[in-house]
Protein backbone atom coordinates (compact mmCIF):
# COMPACT_ATOMS: atom_id res chain seq x y z
CA UNK A 1 0.00 0.00 0.00
CA UNK A 2 1.22 3.48 -0.86
CA UNK A 3 2.23 5.69 2.05
CA UNK A 4 1.35 9.34 1.57
CA UNK A 5 2.40 12.46 3.44
CA UNK A 6 0.13 14.23 5.89
CA UNK A 7 0.82 17.82 6.89
CA UNK A 8 -0.25 18.64 10.44
CA UNK A 9 0.15 21.48 12.91
CA UNK A 10 0.71 21.05 16.61
CA UNK A 11 -2.33 21.93 18.73
CA UNK A 12 -1.89 23.73 22.02
CA UNK A 13 -5.48 24.62 22.91
CA UNK A 14 -8.03 21.99 23.90
CA UNK A 15 -11.72 21.94 24.72
CA UNK A 16 -15.01 22.29 22.88
CA UNK A 17 -14.62 26.01 22.15
CA UNK A 18 -11.23 25.82 20.37
CA UNK A 19 -12.30 22.64 18.57
CA UNK A 20 -15.45 24.34 17.29
CA UNK A 21 -13.44 27.32 16.10
CA UNK A 22 -11.06 25.02 14.20
CA UNK A 23 -13.97 23.37 12.39
CA UNK A 24 -15.40 26.77 11.49
CA UNK A 25 -12.05 27.51 9.85
CA UNK A 26 -12.25 24.28 7.84
CA UNK A 27 -9.73 22.41 9.98
CA UNK A 28 -10.13 19.39 12.25
CA UNK A 29 -8.67 18.53 15.67
CA UNK A 30 -6.89 15.21 15.91
CA UNK A 31 -4.57 13.13 18.02
CA UNK A 32 -1.51 10.95 17.35
CA UNK A 33 -0.71 8.08 19.71
CA UNK A 34 0.74 4.59 19.55
CA UNK A 35 4.16 3.07 19.22
CA UNK A 36 6.95 5.37 20.33
CA UNK A 37 4.65 8.38 20.65
CA UNK A 38 3.02 10.02 23.62
CA UNK A 39 -0.52 11.18 22.93
CA UNK A 40 -0.05 14.36 20.87
CA UNK A 41 -2.80 16.77 19.84
CA UNK A 42 -2.70 18.07 16.27
CA UNK A 43 -4.60 20.08 13.70
CA UNK A 44 -5.38 18.54 10.29
CA UNK A 45 -6.78 19.77 7.01
CA UNK A 46 -9.55 17.20 6.30
CA UNK A 47 -8.93 17.56 2.56
CA UNK A 48 -5.51 15.90 3.05
CA UNK A 49 -7.10 12.90 4.78
CA UNK A 50 -9.76 12.57 2.08
CA UNK A 51 -7.12 12.76 -0.64
CA UNK A 52 -5.16 9.98 1.05
CA UNK A 53 -8.25 7.80 1.33
CA UNK A 54 -8.99 8.25 -2.38
CA UNK A 55 -5.39 7.66 -3.42
CA UNK A 56 -4.98 4.55 -1.29
CA UNK A 57 -8.33 3.06 -2.14
CA UNK A 58 -10.41 3.38 1.01
CA UNK A 59 -9.85 2.09 4.52
CA UNK A 60 -6.60 2.02 6.49
CA UNK A 61 -4.73 4.84 4.70
CA UNK A 62 -1.09 5.17 5.77
CA UNK A 63 0.69 8.50 6.15
CA UNK A 64 4.09 9.85 7.06
CA UNK A 65 3.61 12.82 9.38
CA UNK A 66 5.05 16.18 8.34
CA UNK A 67 4.52 18.35 11.42
CA UNK A 68 4.96 22.05 12.12
CA UNK A 69 4.95 23.96 15.36
CA UNK A 70 6.40 23.64 18.84
CA UNK A 71 7.10 20.01 19.73
CA UNK A 72 6.77 18.82 16.12
CA UNK A 73 9.95 16.76 16.35
CA UNK A 74 8.31 14.06 18.48
CA UNK A 75 5.92 13.07 15.69
CA UNK A 76 7.65 14.35 12.55
CA UNK A 77 8.46 11.47 10.22
CA UNK A 78 6.28 8.95 12.07
CA UNK A 79 4.22 6.54 10.00
CA UNK A 80 0.58 6.47 11.08
CA UNK A 81 -2.61 4.68 10.13
CA UNK A 82 -6.03 6.30 10.41
CA UNK A 83 -7.72 4.49 13.29
CA UNK A 84 -10.95 6.47 13.57
CA UNK A 85 -12.69 9.43 11.96
CA UNK A 86 -15.60 10.92 13.89
CA UNK A 87 -18.23 12.35 11.55
CA UNK A 88 -21.03 14.86 11.93
CA UNK A 89 -24.18 12.68 11.56
CA UNK A 90 -25.98 15.42 9.60
CA UNK A 91 -23.50 16.61 6.98
CA UNK A 92 -20.76 13.97 7.45
CA UNK A 93 -18.07 16.59 7.96
CA UNK A 94 -15.02 15.54 9.99
CA UNK A 95 -15.20 16.21 13.74
CA UNK A 96 -12.06 14.48 14.98
CA UNK A 97 -9.34 12.17 13.62
CA UNK A 98 -7.37 9.52 15.51
CA UNK A 99 -3.98 8.53 14.07
CA UNK A 100 -2.00 5.57 15.41
CA UNK A 101 1.78 5.50 15.08
CA UNK A 102 3.09 2.15 13.78
CA UNK A 103 6.39 0.45 12.98
CA UNK A 104 6.50 -0.27 9.24
CA UNK A 105 8.67 -3.32 10.00
CA UNK A 106 6.06 -4.89 12.27
CA UNK A 107 2.81 -6.56 11.24
CA UNK A 108 -0.52 -4.95 12.02
CA UNK A 109 -4.06 -6.31 11.86
CA UNK A 110 -6.63 -4.24 9.96
CA UNK A 111 -9.98 -4.66 8.25
CA UNK A 112 -9.85 -4.91 4.45
CA UNK A 113 -12.93 -4.84 2.25
CA UNK A 114 -13.94 -7.85 0.13
CA UNK A 115 -14.74 -7.03 -3.50
CA UNK A 116 -17.10 -9.58 -5.07
CA UNK A 117 -16.71 -9.66 -8.86
CA UNK A 118 -18.72 -11.28 -11.65
CA UNK A 119 -22.37 -12.38 -11.78
CA UNK A 120 -23.07 -15.73 -10.16
CA UNK A 121 -24.73 -18.47 -12.23
CA UNK A 122 -27.21 -18.93 -9.39
CA UNK A 123 -28.25 -15.30 -9.58
CA UNK A 124 -28.91 -15.64 -13.32
CA UNK A 125 -31.59 -18.25 -12.58
CA UNK A 126 -33.20 -16.27 -9.80
CA UNK A 127 -30.99 -16.96 -6.78
CA UNK A 128 -30.18 -14.27 -4.26
CA UNK A 129 -26.55 -13.33 -3.60
CA UNK A 130 -26.03 -12.71 0.11
CA UNK A 131 -22.94 -10.91 1.42
CA UNK A 132 -22.37 -12.31 4.89
CA UNK A 133 -19.07 -10.46 5.31
CA UNK A 134 -17.98 -7.28 3.56
CA UNK A 135 -14.62 -7.03 5.32
CA UNK A 136 -11.98 -9.43 6.58
CA UNK A 137 -9.29 -8.88 9.19
CA UNK A 138 -5.84 -9.24 7.63
CA UNK A 139 -2.49 -9.38 9.37
CA UNK A 140 0.47 -8.12 7.36
CA UNK A 141 3.26 -5.58 7.18
CA UNK A 142 1.78 -2.12 6.56
CA UNK A 143 3.22 -1.88 3.04
CA UNK A 144 1.69 -5.28 2.09
CA UNK A 145 -1.88 -4.44 3.03
CA UNK A 146 -4.05 -4.45 -0.14
CA UNK A 147 -6.73 -1.91 -0.93
CA UNK A 148 -9.25 -4.74 -1.14
CA UNK A 149 -9.47 -8.48 -1.79
CA UNK A 150 -11.16 -9.57 -5.03
CA UNK A 151 -13.07 -12.84 -5.31
CA UNK A 152 -14.88 -14.04 -8.44
CA UNK A 153 -18.37 -15.40 -7.72
CA UNK A 154 -19.26 -16.29 -11.34
CA UNK A 155 -19.27 -20.07 -10.81
CA UNK A 156 -21.49 -20.01 -7.71
CA UNK A 157 -24.88 -21.73 -7.96
CA UNK A 158 -27.93 -21.80 -5.70
CA UNK A 159 -26.96 -23.37 -2.39
CA UNK A 160 -23.23 -22.66 -2.80
CA UNK A 161 -21.25 -20.81 -0.16
CA UNK A 162 -17.89 -19.08 -0.01
CA UNK A 163 -15.73 -19.31 3.08
CA UNK A 164 -12.80 -17.28 4.32
CA UNK A 165 -10.41 -20.05 3.21
CA UNK A 166 -11.58 -19.47 -0.38
CA UNK A 167 -10.02 -16.01 -0.42
CA UNK A 168 -6.78 -15.71 -2.37
CA UNK A 169 -4.67 -13.43 -0.23
CA UNK A 170 -1.72 -11.34 -1.42
CA UNK A 171 1.72 -12.58 -0.49
CA UNK A 172 2.62 -11.68 3.06
CA UNK A 173 -1.00 -11.46 4.23
CA UNK A 174 -2.92 -13.88 6.40
CA UNK A 175 -6.20 -14.22 8.28
CA UNK A 176 -5.64 -15.25 11.89
CA UNK A 177 -8.65 -17.46 12.62
CA UNK A 178 -9.33 -21.10 13.35
CA UNK A 179 -12.89 -20.81 12.04
CA UNK A 180 -13.55 -21.19 8.32
CA UNK A 181 -16.49 -18.80 8.48
CA UNK A 182 -18.91 -18.09 5.63
CA UNK A 183 -18.47 -14.84 3.71
CA UNK A 184 -21.14 -15.20 0.98
CA UNK A 185 -23.90 -17.55 -0.18
CA UNK A 186 -26.42 -17.96 -3.02
CA UNK A 187 -29.88 -18.45 -1.53
CA UNK A 188 -32.87 -19.95 -3.36
CA UNK A 189 -35.59 -17.54 -4.59
CA UNK A 190 -38.27 -16.88 -2.01
CA UNK A 191 -40.98 -18.62 -4.05
CA UNK A 192 -38.87 -21.75 -4.44
CA UNK A 193 -38.15 -21.88 -0.71
CA UNK A 194 -41.86 -21.64 0.10
CA UNK A 195 -42.71 -24.35 -2.43
CA UNK A 196 -40.12 -26.68 -0.91
CA UNK A 197 -41.52 -26.02 2.56
CA UNK A 198 -45.06 -26.85 1.37
CA UNK A 199 -43.88 -30.04 -0.34
CA UNK A 200 -42.08 -31.06 2.83
CA UNK A 201 -45.18 -30.48 4.95
CA UNK A 202 -47.36 -32.45 2.51
CA UNK A 203 -44.91 -35.35 2.64
CA UNK A 204 -45.14 -35.41 6.42
CA UNK A 205 -48.96 -35.33 6.29
CA UNK A 206 -49.03 -38.21 3.78
CA UNK A 207 -46.75 -40.26 5.99
CA UNK A 208 -48.94 -39.61 9.04
CA UNK A 209 -52.13 -40.48 7.14
CA UNK A 210 -50.53 -43.74 5.96
CA UNK A 211 -49.87 -44.89 9.52
CA UNK A 212 -52.59 -46.77 11.37
CA UNK A 213 -53.61 -45.49 14.75
CA UNK A 214 -52.65 -47.95 17.52
CA UNK A 215 -56.28 -48.51 18.57
CA UNK A 216 -57.43 -49.12 14.99
CA UNK A 217 -54.60 -51.60 14.37
CA UNK A 218 -55.44 -53.50 17.56
CA UNK A 219 -59.14 -53.64 16.66
CA UNK A 220 -58.42 -55.02 13.19
CA UNK A 221 -56.12 -57.67 14.66
CA UNK A 222 -58.87 -58.72 17.11
CA UNK A 223 -61.45 -58.99 14.33
CA UNK A 224 -59.11 -61.16 12.30
CA UNK A 225 -58.62 -63.62 15.22
CA UNK A 226 -62.41 -64.00 15.64
C-alpha positions in Angstrom: 0.0 0.0 0.0 1.2 3.5 -0.9 2.2 5.7 2.1 1.3 9.3 1.6 2.4 12.5 3.4 0.1 14.2 5.9 0.8 17.8 6.9 -0.3 18.6 10.4 0.1 21.5 12.9 0.7 21.1 16.6 -2.3 21.9 18.7 -1.9 23.7 22.0 -5.5 24.6 22.9 -8.0 22.0 23.9 -11.7 21.9 24.7 -15.0 22.3 22.9 -14.6 26.0 22.2 -11.2 25.8 20.4 -12.3 22.6 18.6 -15.5 24.3 17.3 -13.4 27.3 16.1 -11.1 25.0 14.2 -14.0 23.4 12.4 -15.4 26.8 11.5 -12.0 27.5 9.9 -12.3 24.3 7.8 -9.7 22.4 10.0 -10.1 19.4 12.3 -8.7 18.5 15.7 -6.9 15.2 15.9 -4.6 13.1 18.0 -1.5 11.0 17.4 -0.7 8.1 19.7 0.7 4.6 19.5 4.2 3.1 19.2 7.0 5.4 20.3 4.6 8.4 20.6 3.0 10.0 23.6 -0.5 11.2 22.9 -0.1 14.4 20.9 -2.8 16.8 19.8 -2.7 18.1 16.3 -4.6 20.1 13.7 -5.4 18.5 10.3 -6.8 19.8 7.0 -9.5 17.2 6.3 -8.9 17.6 2.6 -5.5 15.9 3.1 -7.1 12.9 4.8 -9.8 12.6 2.1 -7.1 12.8 -0.6 -5.2 10.0 1.1 -8.2 7.8 1.3 -9.0 8.3 -2.4 -5.4 7.7 -3.4 -5.0 4.5 -1.3 -8.3 3.1 -2.1 -10.4 3.4 1.0 -9.8 2.1 4.5 -6.6 2.0 6.5 -4.7 4.8 4.7 -1.1 5.2 5.8 0.7 8.5 6.1 4.1 9.9 7.1 3.6 12.8 9.4 5.0 16.2 8.3 4.5 18.3 11.4 5.0 22.1 12.1 4.9 24.0 15.4 6.4 23.6 18.8 7.1 20.0 19.7 6.8 18.8 16.1 9.9 16.8 16.3 8.3 14.1 18.5 5.9 13.1 15.7 7.7 14.4 12.6 8.5 11.5 10.2 6.3 9.0 12.1 4.2 6.5 10.0 0.6 6.5 11.1 -2.6 4.7 10.1 -6.0 6.3 10.4 -7.7 4.5 13.3 -11.0 6.5 13.6 -12.7 9.4 12.0 -15.6 10.9 13.9 -18.2 12.3 11.5 -21.0 14.9 11.9 -24.2 12.7 11.6 -26.0 15.4 9.6 -23.5 16.6 7.0 -20.8 14.0 7.4 -18.1 16.6 8.0 -15.0 15.5 10.0 -15.2 16.2 13.7 -12.1 14.5 15.0 -9.3 12.2 13.6 -7.4 9.5 15.5 -4.0 8.5 14.1 -2.0 5.6 15.4 1.8 5.5 15.1 3.1 2.1 13.8 6.4 0.5 13.0 6.5 -0.3 9.2 8.7 -3.3 10.0 6.1 -4.9 12.3 2.8 -6.6 11.2 -0.5 -5.0 12.0 -4.1 -6.3 11.9 -6.6 -4.2 10.0 -10.0 -4.7 8.3 -9.8 -4.9 4.5 -12.9 -4.8 2.2 -13.9 -7.8 0.1 -14.7 -7.0 -3.5 -17.1 -9.6 -5.1 -16.7 -9.7 -8.9 -18.7 -11.3 -11.7 -22.4 -12.4 -11.8 -23.1 -15.7 -10.2 -24.7 -18.5 -12.2 -27.2 -18.9 -9.4 -28.2 -15.3 -9.6 -28.9 -15.6 -13.3 -31.6 -18.3 -12.6 -33.2 -16.3 -9.8 -31.0 -17.0 -6.8 -30.2 -14.3 -4.3 -26.6 -13.3 -3.6 -26.0 -12.7 0.1 -22.9 -10.9 1.4 -22.4 -12.3 4.9 -19.1 -10.5 5.3 -18.0 -7.3 3.6 -14.6 -7.0 5.3 -12.0 -9.4 6.6 -9.3 -8.9 9.2 -5.8 -9.2 7.6 -2.5 -9.4 9.4 0.5 -8.1 7.4 3.3 -5.6 7.2 1.8 -2.1 6.6 3.2 -1.9 3.0 1.7 -5.3 2.1 -1.9 -4.4 3.0 -4.0 -4.5 -0.1 -6.7 -1.9 -0.9 -9.3 -4.7 -1.1 -9.5 -8.5 -1.8 -11.2 -9.6 -5.0 -13.1 -12.8 -5.3 -14.9 -14.0 -8.4 -18.4 -15.4 -7.7 -19.3 -16.3 -11.3 -19.3 -20.1 -10.8 -21.5 -20.0 -7.7 -24.9 -21.7 -8.0 -27.9 -21.8 -5.7 -27.0 -23.4 -2.4 -23.2 -22.7 -2.8 -21.3 -20.8 -0.2 -17.9 -19.1 0.0 -15.7 -19.3 3.1 -12.8 -17.3 4.3 -10.4 -20.0 3.2 -11.6 -19.5 -0.4 -10.0 -16.0 -0.4 -6.8 -15.7 -2.4 -4.7 -13.4 -0.2 -1.7 -11.3 -1.4 1.7 -12.6 -0.5 2.6 -11.7 3.1 -1.0 -11.5 4.2 -2.9 -13.9 6.4 -6.2 -14.2 8.3 -5.6 -15.2 11.9 -8.6 -17.5 12.6 -9.3 -21.1 13.3 -12.9 -20.8 12.0 -13.5 -21.2 8.3 -16.5 -18.8 8.5 -18.9 -18.1 5.6 -18.5 -14.8 3.7 -21.1 -15.2 1.0 -23.9 -17.6 -0.2 -26.4 -18.0 -3.0 -29.9 -18.5 -1.5 -32.9 -19.9 -3.4 -35.6 -17.5 -4.6 -38.3 -16.9 -2.0 -41.0 -18.6 -4.0 -38.9 -21.8 -4.4 -38.1 -21.9 -0.7 -41.9 -21.6 0.1 -42.7 -24.3 -2.4 -40.1 -26.7 -0.9 -41.5 -26.0 2.6 -45.1 -26.9 1.4 -43.9 -30.0 -0.3 -42.1 -31.1 2.8 -45.2 -30.5 5.0 -47.4 -32.5 2.5 -44.9 -35.3 2.6 -45.1 -35.4 6.4 -49.0 -35.3 6.3 -49.0 -38.2 3.8 -46.8 -40.3 6.0 -48.9 -39.6 9.0 -52.1 -40.5 7.1 -50.5 -43.7 6.0 -49.9 -44.9 9.5 -52.6 -46.8 11.4 -53.6 -45.5 14.7 -52.6 -48.0 17.5 -56.3 -48.5 18.6 -57.4 -49.1 15.0 -54.6 -51.6 14.4 -55.4 -53.5 17.6 -59.1 -53.6 16.7 -58.4 -55.0 13.2 -56.1 -57.7 14.7 -58.9 -58.7 17.1 -61.5 -59.0 14.3 -59.1 -61.2 12.3 -58.6 -63.6 15.2 -62.4 -64.0 15.6 
